[in-house]
């Protein structure tokens, strides 16, 4: 599967791709930054309301980003669809994530499913499902 990088300004390109978040037949389209430096997948906490999930019954965790400020997020199992295929993963839902305009997919829950090739010159990202590679 190949995806084009998304342009945010004339000189800013990011590997942001479309996915769907699925829980009990409810599907929410969402965009995510493919981030090799992220440990886990973290999405906007407002999405759990749409999916019918009680945010605070998830496993409480803390994360600190570049600023070093620690924030609470809650882990929940969901299904994501990437390129039309579905994968069950665990996602952290973080209240402040909405300000970025997209979620983040990281090592656990994305890079353990896909082999990811970034090509900034071609402005594209390629995903190969690990189970399909011999």
N, C-alpha and C positions, 0 to 999 in steps of 0.2 A: 504494500500500500504506500502510495506517495502522496504527500501533502505539501502545498506551497506555504512558504513562510508568510506571515501576515505583516503588512506594513503599518506602522504606527506614526510614522513621520518620514520625510524624505530620506533620512539616514538611519532610521530605526526599524529593523526587521526582527521578528521573533518567531520561534517555532511554536506557534499557537495553532491547535487543530480542533475541529469540531468532534464532540462525542455526544452520547446520550447517557443520562443516568437513569437507571431503571430500578423500581422497587414496587412489587406487587402490581404489575401491569401498568403502572404510571411511568411515563417516559418524559424526561426533561432534557431538551437540547441545551448544551453547555459548551463553552470553549475552555481549553486547558493549555497551559504552557508546558511543553515537554522539557523538564528540568533535570538534567543529570546530577545536579548538586542537591536535589531534594531527597530526603530519606524516604518519605511516604507521599501518598496522594492527599491533598488537602483542598476541599471545596468550600464554597460559601455556605454558612449555616442556614441561610434563608431557604435553601433548597429542601431541607428536611421537612419544612412545613408543607411544601407542595407534594412531597413524596408520602406524607402521612406518617412520618417518623417522629417520635418524641426525642428531641435532641439530647436531653440530659439523662436518658437511660443508657446511653452509650458509655463506653469506657473512657473516663476522663484522663486526659494527657496534657502535657504542656510542651510548647514549642517556643523557641526564641529565634528570630530571624536576624538579619544583618544588623539591626539596631540593638540586639541583645535584650530587648524587652520580652519577658515571658508572657505568653498568652495561653489560655485554656482552649482545647478543642476536644471533641467527642468522637470516638471511633464507632463506626457502624458498617455492617456488611451491606453492600449494594452490588448491582450489576452495572457494568458500563458497556456500551456498544461503541466499537471503534471500527470504522469501515464496514459496518453492517454485521460484524461478529460480536457476540456477547461474551463477557468475562466477569466472573464473580471475584470481587476484591474487597478489601477493607479500606475505608476512607475516613480521614479526619475531617470533621465539619467545624469550621472556625468562623466566629462571628465577624471578624474584621476582614475577611477575605473578599467580600463584595467590593471593597474600594479599589481593587486591582482590575476588575472587569473580567477576570477569568480565574479559573482554579489552576492548580499545579499538579502534574503527575510526576512521580519520582521513582526511586529505586524499587521499593516494595509496592507492588500493585500495578507497575507498568514496565519498568526495565527488567523485571523478572519474568514478564510475559513476552516482551518484544526485544528483538535486537534492533537498536535504533542507530540510524546513520544520519548525521547532520551534514548538510552540504550548503554552506552559506553562499558560496559562489553561484551555485545553481538556484539558491533561494528555495530549497526543498528539503524535506525530511522524509526518510523512508523507514517504514516499519515492517519487520518480518516476524511473524509469529514463531516463537521457539519450537512449538510442537510440530510445526510444518517443516522444520529444518532438520535434515538427516545428519 
